[in-house]
Amino acid sequence: QDALALICFHRQEILQRCVSIAPGGLMDFQAFLTILQELCSSRVPWQRIFFQKRSPPVEGVDYRQLLEAVKVEWLQLNTAEVGRLVRAMLEAEIQLSGLQAIFDSSQD
């Protein structure tokens, strides 16, 4: 979920970079992974997130379709709060237990 939130947070930058490399919409998956690593995080196993049980398409991936498919709902948070939360996650200011407390509705 955190990895998908990173994509949502950087979606416009990712899209701009993809369009500059492959304006037609189809892009080599390794090139797409490189963009995600540069803009989001190099520590996330991006290929496993998108293609857990199969190989990426040989003809390339439709980056627009992939980016549109990634959605994370931030309940009761505005854009600035989401930005602060993502930055805190990236900078490890909020540890896993803190994230569970934020996103687990069964905890007070």
N, CA, C and O atoms as a GROMACS GRO file, in nm:
protein
  432
    1GLN      N    1   0.082  -0.119   0.000
    1GLN     CA    2   0.000   0.000   0.000
    1GLN      C    3   0.086   0.126   0.000
    1GLN      O    4   0.055   0.223  -0.068
    2ASP      N    5   0.194   0.123   0.076
    2ASP     CA    6   0.283   0.240   0.079
    2ASP      C    7   0.343   0.268  -0.058
    2ASP      O    8   0.354   0.383  -0.100
    3ALA      N    9   0.381   0.161  -0.128
    3ALA     CA   10   0.439   0.177  -0.261
    3ALA      C   11   0.338   0.239  -0.357
    3ALA      O   12   0.373   0.326  -0.437
    4LEU      N   13   0.214   0.194  -0.350
    4LEU     CA   14   0.110   0.251  -0.436
    4LEU      C   15   0.083   0.396  -0.400
    4LEU      O   16   0.055   0.478  -0.488
    5ALA      N   17   0.092   0.429  -0.272
    5ALA     CA   18   0.076   0.568  -0.231
    5ALA      C   19   0.186   0.655  -0.289
    5ALA      O   20   0.161   0.770  -0.327
    6LEU      N   21   0.308   0.602  -0.298
    6LEU     CA   22   0.418   0.677  -0.360
    6LEU      C   23   0.388   0.706  -0.506
    6LEU      O   24   0.416   0.816  -0.555
    7ILE      N   25   0.332   0.609  -0.575
    7ILE     CA   26   0.297   0.630  -0.715
    7ILE      C   27   0.190   0.738  -0.726
    7ILE      O   28   0.199   0.826  -0.812
    8CYS      N   29   0.090   0.733  -0.640
    8CYS     CA   30  -0.015   0.835  -0.642
    8CYS      C   31   0.044   0.973  -0.615
    8CYS      O   32   0.007   1.072  -0.679
    9PHE      N   33   0.134   0.979  -0.521
    9PHE     CA   34   0.195   1.107  -0.482
    9PHE      C   35   0.278   1.166  -0.596
    9PHE      O   36   0.283   1.288  -0.613
   10HIS      N   37   0.344   1.081  -0.674
   10HIS     CA   38   0.433   1.125  -0.782
   10HIS      C   39   0.374   1.101  -0.921
   10HIS      O   40   0.446   1.107  -1.021
   11ARG      N   41   0.244   1.074  -0.929
   11ARG     CA   42   0.182   1.034  -1.055
   11ARG      C   43   0.211   1.132  -1.170
   11ARG      O   44   0.247   1.088  -1.279
   12GLN      N   45   0.197   1.261  -1.149
   12GLN     CA   46   0.218   1.359  -1.257
   12GLN      C   47   0.362   1.357  -1.305
   12GLN      O   48   0.387   1.362  -1.426
   13GLU      N   49   0.457   1.351  -1.214
   13GLU     CA   50   0.598   1.347  -1.254
   13GLU      C   51   0.629   1.220  -1.332
   13GLU      O   52   0.701   1.223  -1.432
   14ILE      N   53   0.574   1.108  -1.286
   14ILE     CA   54   0.595   0.980  -1.355
   14ILE      C   55   0.537   0.988  -1.496
   14ILE      O   56   0.602   0.949  -1.593
   15LEU      N   57   0.414   1.038  -1.506
   15LEU     CA   58   0.348   1.048  -1.636
   15LEU      C   59   0.427   1.139  -1.731
   15LEU      O   60   0.446   1.104  -1.847
   16GLN      N   61   0.474   1.252  -1.682
   16GLN     CA   62   0.553   1.343  -1.767
   16GLN      C   63   0.680   1.277  -1.818
   16GLN      O   64   0.715   1.292  -1.935
   17ARG      N   65   0.747   1.205  -1.731
   17ARG     CA   66   0.870   1.136  -1.771
   17ARG      C   67   0.840   1.028  -1.874
   17ARG      O   68   0.912   1.014  -1.972
   18CYS      N   69   0.732   0.953  -1.852
   18CYS     CA   70   0.694   0.847  -1.946
   18CYS      C   71   0.659   0.905  -2.083
   18CYS      O   72   0.702   0.852  -2.185
   19VAL      N   73   0.582   1.011  -2.084
   19VAL     CA   74   0.542   1.074  -2.210
   19VAL      C   75   0.664   1.125  -2.286
   19VAL      O   76   0.669   1.116  -2.408
   20SER      N   77   0.763   1.177  -2.214
   20SER     CA   78   0.883   1.228  -2.281
   20SER      C   79   0.964   1.115  -2.346
   20SER      O   80   1.033   1.138  -2.445
   21ILE      N   81   0.956   0.995  -2.289
   21ILE     CA   82   1.030   0.881  -2.343
   21ILE      C   83   0.948   0.804  -2.447
   21ILE      O   84   1.001   0.764  -2.551
   22ALA      N   85   0.820   0.786  -2.419
   22ALA     CA   86   0.734   0.705  -2.507
   22ALA      C   87   0.599   0.774  -2.524
   22ALA      O   88   0.503   0.735  -2.457
   23PRO      N   89   0.590   0.875  -2.610
   23PRO     CA   90   0.466   0.951  -2.624
   23PRO      C   91   0.345   0.868  -2.669
   23PRO      O   92   0.231   0.908  -2.646
   24GLY      N   93   0.369   0.754  -2.732
   24GLY     CA   94   0.259   0.672  -2.782
   24GLY      C   95   0.182   0.597  -2.675
   24GLY      O   96   0.071   0.550  -2.700
   25GLY      N   97   0.239   0.584  -2.556
   25GLY     CA   98   0.169   0.516  -2.448
   25GLY      C   99   0.227   0.381  -2.410
   25GLY      O  100   0.213   0.338  -2.296
   26LEU      N  101   0.293   0.312  -2.504
   26LEU     CA  102   0.357   0.184  -2.473
   26LEU      C  103   0.504   0.207  -2.442
   26LEU      O  104   0.574   0.279  -2.513
   27MET      N  105   0.549   0.145  -2.334
   27MET     CA  106   0.686   0.165  -2.291
   27MET      C  107   0.746   0.033  -2.244
   27MET      O  108   0.676  -0.051  -2.188
   28ASP      N  109   0.874   0.016  -2.268
   28ASP     CA  110   0.944  -0.100  -2.216
   28ASP      C  111   0.930  -0.100  -2.064
   28ASP      O  112   0.950   0.002  -1.999
   29PHE      N  113   0.896  -0.215  -2.007
   29PHE     CA  114   0.870  -0.222  -1.864
   29PHE      C  115   0.993  -0.187  -1.782
   29PHE      O  116   0.981  -0.126  -1.676
   30GLN      N  117   1.111  -0.225  -1.828
   30GLN     CA  118   1.233  -0.192  -1.754
   30GLN      C  119   1.254  -0.041  -1.748
   30GLN      O  120   1.301   0.011  -1.647
   31ALA      N  121   1.220   0.029  -1.855
   31ALA     CA  122   1.230   0.176  -1.855
   31ALA      C  123   1.130   0.235  -1.756
   31ALA      O  124   1.161   0.331  -1.685
   32PHE      N  125   1.010   0.177  -1.752
   32PHE     CA  126   0.909   0.221  -1.656
   32PHE      C  127   0.958   0.199  -1.513
   32PHE      O  128   0.940   0.286  -1.427
   33LEU      N  129   1.018   0.082  -1.487
   33LEU     CA  130   1.072   0.053  -1.354
   33LEU      C  131   1.180   0.153  -1.315
   33LEU      O  132   1.186   0.196  -1.200
   34THR      N  133   1.264   0.190  -1.409
   34THR     CA  134   1.370   0.287  -1.381
   34THR      C  135   1.311   0.420  -1.338
   34THR      O  136   1.361   0.483  -1.244
   35ILE      N  137   1.206   0.463  -1.404
   35ILE     CA  138   1.139   0.589  -1.366
   35ILE      C  139   1.083   0.579  -1.225
   35ILE      O  140   1.099   0.671  -1.145
   36LEU      N  141   1.017   0.466  -1.193
   36LEU     CA  142   0.964   0.449  -1.057
   36LEU      C  143   1.075   0.449  -0.953
   36LEU      O  144   1.060   0.508  -0.846
   37GLN      N  145   1.186   0.385  -0.984
   37GLN     CA  146   1.298   0.382  -0.891
   37GLN      C  147   1.356   0.520  -0.869
   37GLN      O  148   1.392   0.555  -0.756
   38GLU      N  149   1.366   0.599  -0.975
   38GLU     CA  150   1.422   0.734  -0.964
   38GLU      C  151   1.329   0.830  -0.893
   38GLU      O  152   1.374   0.910  -0.810
   39LEU      N  153   1.200   0.824  -0.922
   39LEU     CA  154   1.106   0.922  -0.868
   39LEU      C  155   1.041   0.880  -0.736
   39LEU      O  156   1.006   0.965  -0.655
   40CYS      N  157   1.026   0.751  -0.714
   40CYS     CA  158   0.954   0.704  -0.595
   40CYS      C  159   1.048   0.642  -0.492
   40CYS      O  160   1.063   0.695  -0.382
   41SER      N  161   1.109   0.532  -0.528
   41SER     CA  162   1.200   0.465  -0.435
   41SER      C  163   1.274   0.354  -0.507
   41SER      O  164   1.215   0.281  -0.587
   42SER      N  165   1.401   0.342  -0.478
   42SER     CA  166   1.479   0.233  -0.536
   42SER      C  167   1.474   0.108  -0.448
   42SER      O  168   1.526   0.004  -0.486
   43ARG      N  169   1.412   0.119  -0.332
   43ARG     CA  170   1.406   0.006  -0.238
   43ARG      C  171   1.279  -0.077  -0.252
   43ARG      O  172   1.264  -0.179  -0.184
   44VAL      N  173   1.189  -0.035  -0.337
   44VAL     CA  174   1.062  -0.106  -0.354
   44VAL      C  175   1.074  -0.208  -0.467
   44VAL      O  176   1.127  -0.174  -0.573
   45PRO      N  177   1.027  -0.330  -0.449
   45PRO     CA  178   1.030  -0.431  -0.556
   45PRO      C  179   0.917  -0.407  -0.656
   45PRO      O  180   0.818  -0.480  -0.656
   46TRP      N  181   0.933  -0.307  -0.741
   46TRP     CA  182   0.825  -0.262  -0.830
   46TRP      C  183   0.774  -0.372  -0.922
   46TRP      O  184   0.654  -0.385  -0.942
   47GLN      N  185   0.865  -0.452  -0.979
   47GLN     CA  186   0.819  -0.556  -1.072
   47GLN      C  187   0.726  -0.654  -1.001
   47GLN      O  188   0.625  -0.696  -1.058
   48ARG      N  189   0.759  -0.690  -0.880
   48ARG     CA  190   0.675  -0.783  -0.804
   48ARG      C  191   0.539  -0.722  -0.772
   48ARG      O  192   0.439  -0.794  -0.764
   49ILE      N  193   0.534  -0.592  -0.752
   49ILE     CA  194   0.408  -0.525  -0.721
   49ILE      C  195   0.313  -0.530  -0.841
   49ILE      O  196   0.194  -0.555  -0.826
   50PHE      N  197   0.367  -0.506  -0.961
   50PHE     CA  198   0.282  -0.501  -1.080
   50PHE      C  199   0.257  -0.637  -1.142
   50PHE      O  200   0.148  -0.664  -1.191
   51PHE      N  201   0.358  -0.724  -1.141
   51PHE     CA  202   0.347  -0.854  -1.208
   51PHE      C  203   0.395  -0.962  -1.112
   51PHE      O  204   0.507  -1.012  -1.125
   52GLN      N  205   0.311  -0.997  -1.016
   52GLN     CA  206   0.348  -1.095  -0.915
   52GLN      C  207   0.360  -1.236  -0.971
   52GLN      O  208   0.452  -1.309  -0.935
   53LYS      N  209   0.269  -1.275  -1.058
   53LYS     CA  210   0.262  -1.414  -1.101
   53LYS      C  211   0.296  -1.436  -1.248
   53LYS      O  212   0.291  -1.549  -1.296
   54ARG      N  213   0.330  -1.330  -1.318
   54ARG     CA  214   0.363  -1.348  -1.459
   54ARG      C  215   0.465  -1.243  -1.501
   54ARG      O  216   0.493  -1.148  -1.427
   55SER      N  217   0.520  -1.261  -1.617
   55SER     CA  218   0.620  -1.168  -1.669
   55SER      C  219   0.550  -1.047  -1.732
   55SER      O  220   0.437  -1.057  -1.779
   56PRO      N  221   0.618  -0.933  -1.732
   56PRO     CA  222   0.561  -0.816  -1.800
   56PRO      C  223   0.547  -0.843  -1.949
   56PRO      O  224   0.623  -0.922  -2.004
   57PRO      N  225   0.451  -0.779  -2.015
   57PRO     CA  226   0.433  -0.800  -2.159
   57PRO      C  227   0.559  -0.764  -2.238
   57PRO      O  228   0.622  -0.662  -2.212
   58VAL      N  229   0.593  -0.848  -2.333
   58VAL     CA  230   0.714  -0.826  -2.414
   58VAL      C  231   0.700  -0.700  -2.499
   58VAL      O  232   0.797  -0.628  -2.521
   59GLU      N  233   0.578  -0.674  -2.547
   59GLU     CA  234   0.556  -0.557  -2.634
   59GLU      C  235   0.558  -0.425  -2.558
   59GLU      O  236   0.549  -0.319  -2.619
   60GLY      N  237   0.568  -0.430  -2.426
   60GLY     CA  238   0.571  -0.310  -2.344
   60GLY      C  239   0.444  -0.297  -2.262
   60GLY      O  240   0.350  -0.374  -2.278
   61VAL      N  241   0.443  -0.199  -2.174
   61VAL     CA  242   0.327  -0.175  -2.089
   61VAL      C  243   0.265  -0.040  -2.125
   61VAL      O  244   0.335   0.054  -2.164
   62ASP      N  245   0.136  -0.033  -2.109
   62ASP     CA  246   0.065   0.093  -2.128
   62ASP      C  247   0.074   0.169  -1.997
   62ASP      O  248  -0.004   0.145  -1.904
   63TYR      N  249   0.169   0.261  -1.988
   63TYR     CA  250   0.194   0.330  -1.861
   63TYR      C  251   0.074   0.414  -1.817
   63TYR      O  252   0.051   0.429  -1.697
   64ARG      N  253  -0.002   0.467  -1.911
   64ARG     CA  254  -0.121   0.544  -1.871
   64ARG      C  255  -0.222   0.454  -1.799
   64ARG      O  256  -0.277   0.491  -1.695
   65GLN      N  257  -0.244   0.336  -1.856
   65GLN     CA  258  -0.338   0.242  -1.796
   65GLN      C  259  -0.287   0.197  -1.658
   65GLN      O  260  -0.366   0.188  -1.564
   66LEU      N  261  -0.158   0.169  -1.647
   66LEU     CA  262  -0.103   0.129  -1.518
   66LEU      C  263  -0.120   0.239  -1.413
   66LEU      O  264  -0.162   0.213  -1.301
   67LEU      N  265  -0.086   0.361  -1.451
   67LEU     CA  266  -0.095   0.472  -1.356
   67LEU      C  267  -0.240   0.503  -1.316
   67LEU      O  268  -0.266   0.538  -1.201
   68GLU      N  269  -0.332   0.489  -1.409
   68GLU     CA  270  -0.473   0.513  -1.378
   68GLU      C  271  -0.529   0.403  -1.288
   68GLU      O  272  -0.622   0.428  -1.211
   69ALA      N  273  -0.474   0.284  -1.297
   69ALA     CA  274  -0.524   0.171  -1.218
   69ALA      C  275  -0.483   0.181  -1.071
   69ALA      O  276  -0.546   0.119  -0.984
   70VAL      N  277  -0.378   0.258  -1.044
   70VAL     CA  278  -0.329   0.270  -0.906
   70VAL      C  279  -0.410   0.376  -0.833
   70VAL      O  280  -0.406   0.495  -0.868
   71LYS      N  281  -0.483   0.332  -0.733
   71LYS     CA  282  -0.565   0.424  -0.654
   71LYS      C  283  -0.549   0.388  -0.507
   71LYS      O  284  -0.552   0.271  -0.468
   72VAL      N  285  -0.533   0.491  -0.427
   72VAL     CA  286  -0.528   0.474  -0.282
   72VAL      C  287  -0.623   0.576  -0.224
   72VAL      O  288  -0.616   0.694  -0.258
   73GLU      N  289  -0.712   0.533  -0.138
   73GLU     CA  290  -0.806   0.626  -0.076
   73GLU      C  291  -0.749   0.673   0.057
   73GLU      O  292  -0.717   0.592   0.145
   74TRP      N  293  -0.739   0.801   0.070
   74TRP     CA  294  -0.692   0.861   0.195
   74TRP      C  295  -0.815   0.920   0.263
   74TRP      O  296  -0.854   1.034   0.234
   75LEU      N  297  -0.873   0.846   0.349
   75LEU     CA  298  -0.995   0.891   0.414
   75LEU      C  299  -0.967   1.007   0.508
   75LEU      O  300  -0.878   1.001   0.593
   76GLN      N  301  -1.044   1.112   0.491
   76GLN     CA  302  -1.041   1.229   0.578
   76GLN      C  303  -0.907   1.302   0.580
   76GLN      O  304  -0.875   1.368   0.679
   77LEU      N  305  -0.828   1.291   0.474
   77LEU     CA  306  -0.702   1.365   0.465
   77LEU      C  307  -0.708   1.457   0.344
   77LEU      O  308  -0.754   1.416   0.237
   78ASN      N  309  -0.661   1.581   0.360
   78ASN     CA  310  -0.653   1.668   0.244
   78ASN      C  311  -0.515   1.651   0.178
   78ASN      O  312  -0.431   1.577   0.229
   79THR      N  313  -0.493   1.718   0.067
   79THR     CA  314  -0.370   1.700  -0.010
   79THR      C  315  -0.245   1.730   0.071
   79THR      O  316  -0.148   1.654   0.064
   80ALA      N  317  -0.246   1.837   0.146
   80ALA     CA  318  -0.129   1.873   0.226
   80ALA      C  319  -0.100   1.767   0.332
   80ALA      O  320   0.015   1.733   0.357
   81GLU      N  321  -0.206   1.715   0.395
   81GLU     CA  322  -0.187   1.611   0.498
   81GLU      C  323  -0.133   1.482   0.437
   81GLU      O  324  -0.048   1.416   0.497
   82VAL      N  325  -0.181   1.447   0.318
   82VAL     CA  326  -0.129   1.327   0.250
   82VAL      C  327   0.019   1.347   0.220
   82VAL      O  328   0.100   1.256   0.240
   83GLY      N  329   0.055   1.464   0.171
   83GLY     CA  330   0.196   1.493   0.143
   83GLY      C  331   0.284   1.479   0.265
   83GLY      O  332   0.391   1.419   0.258
   84ARG      N  333   0.239   1.533   0.376
   84ARG     CA  334   0.316   1.521   0.501
   84ARG      C  335   0.327   1.375   0.545
   84ARG      O  336   0.433   1.331   0.592
   85LEU      N  337   0.218   1.301   0.531
   85LEU     CA  338   0.219   1.160   0.571
   85LEU      C  339   0.316   1.079   0.486
   85LEU      O  340   0.392   0.999   0.538
   86VAL      N  341   0.313   1.099   0.354
   86VAL     CA  342   0.402   1.026   0.265
   86VAL      C  343   0.547   1.063   0.294
   86VAL      O  344   0.633   0.975   0.299
   87ARG      N  345   0.576   1.192   0.314
   87ARG     CA  346   0.713   1.232   0.348
   87ARG      C  347   0.760   1.169   0.479
   87ARG      O  348   0.874   1.126   0.490
   88ALA      N  349   0.671   1.164   0.576
   88ALA     CA  350   0.705   1.102   0.704
   88ALA      C  351   0.734   0.953   0.687
   88ALA      O  352   0.825   0.900   0.750
   89MET      N  353   0.656   0.886   0.602
   89MET     CA  354   0.680   0.743   0.577
   89MET      C  355   0.816   0.724   0.509
   89MET      O  356   0.893   0.636   0.545
   90LEU      N  357   0.844   0.808   0.409
   90LEU     CA  358   0.969   0.795   0.335
   90LEU      C  359   1.091   0.824   0.422
   90LEU      O  360   1.195   0.760   0.408
   91GLU      N  361   1.078   0.918   0.510
   91GLU     CA  362   1.190   0.955   0.596
   91GLU      C  363   1.193   0.873   0.724
   91GLU      O  364   1.271   0.902   0.815
   92ALA      N  365   1.108   0.773   0.731
   92ALA     CA  366   1.102   0.679   0.845
   92ALA      C  367   1.074   0.750   0.977
   92ALA      O  368   1.116   0.704   1.083
   93GLU      N  369   1.003   0.862   0.970
   93GLU     CA  370   0.962   0.929   1.094
   93GLU      C  371   0.847   0.854   1.159
   93GLU      O  372   0.830   0.857   1.281
   94ILE      N  373   0.768   0.786   1.076
   94ILE     CA  374   0.658   0.705   1.129
   94ILE      C  375   0.698   0.559   1.108
   94ILE      O  376   0.718   0.516   0.995
   95GLN      N  377   0.709   0.485   1.215
   95GLN     CA  378   0.745   0.344   1.207
   95GLN      C  379   0.620   0.262   1.174
   95GLN      O  380   0.508   0.315   1.177
   96LEU      N  381   0.638   0.135   1.142
   96LEU     CA  382   0.528   0.048   1.101
   96LEU      C  383   0.413   0.048   1.202
   96LEU      O  384   0.297   0.051   1.163
   97SER      N  385   0.444   0.043   1.329
   97SER     CA  386   0.337   0.043   1.429
   97SER      C  387   0.255   0.172   1.424
   97SER      O  388   0.134   0.169   1.446
   98GLY      N  389   0.320   0.282   1.395
   98GLY     CA  390   0.248   0.408   1.382
   98GLY      C  391   0.158   0.410   1.261
   98GLY      O  392   0.047   0.464   1.267
   99LEU      N  393   0.204   0.352   1.150
   99LEU     CA  394   0.121   0.344   1.030
   99LEU      C  395   0.001   0.254   1.053
   99LEU      O  396  -0.108   0.284   1.005
  100GLN      N  397   0.020   0.145   1.126
  100GLN     CA  398  -0.092   0.057   1.156
  100GLN      C  399  -0.196   0.131   1.240
  100GLN      O  400  -0.316   0.114   1.219
  101ALA      N  401  -0.151   0.212   1.332
  101ALA     CA  402  -0.244   0.288   1.414
  101ALA      C  403  -0.323   0.389   1.332
  101ALA      O  404  -0.440   0.414   1.359
  102ILE      N  405  -0.258   0.447   1.230
  102ILE     CA  406  -0.325   0.545   1.145
  102ILE      C  407  -0.430   0.479   1.056
  102ILE      O  408  -0.541   0.530   1.043
  103PHE      N  409  -0.394   0.365   0.995
  103PHE     CA  410  -0.480   0.305   0.894
  103PHE      C  411  -0.570   0.194   0.946
  103PHE      O  412  -0.659   0.151   0.873
  104ASP      N  413  -0.552   0.147   1.067
  104ASP     CA  414  -0.635   0.039   1.121
  104ASP      C  415  -0.748   0.102   1.200
  104ASP      O  416  -0.727   0.156   1.308
  105SER      N  417  -0.868   0.094   1.147
  105SER     CA  418  -0.982   0.159   1.210
  105SER      C  419  -1.024   0.092   1.342
  105SER      O  420  -1.103   0.149   1.418
  106SER      N  421  -0.973  -0.027   1.369
  106SER     CA  422  -1.011  -0.094   1.494
  106SER      C  423  -0.931  -0.042   1.613
  106SER      O  424  -0.961  -0.074   1.728
  107GLN      N  425  -0.828   0.040   1.585
  107GLN     CA  426  -0.751   0.096   1.696
  107GLN      C  427  -0.797   0.238   1.725
  107GLN      O  428  -0.839   0.310   1.634
  108ASP      N  429  -0.788   0.277   1.849
  108ASP     CA  430  -0.827   0.415   1.887
  108ASP      C  431  -0.712   0.510   1.871
  108ASP      O  432  -0.726   0.629   1.898
   0.00000   0.00000   0.00000
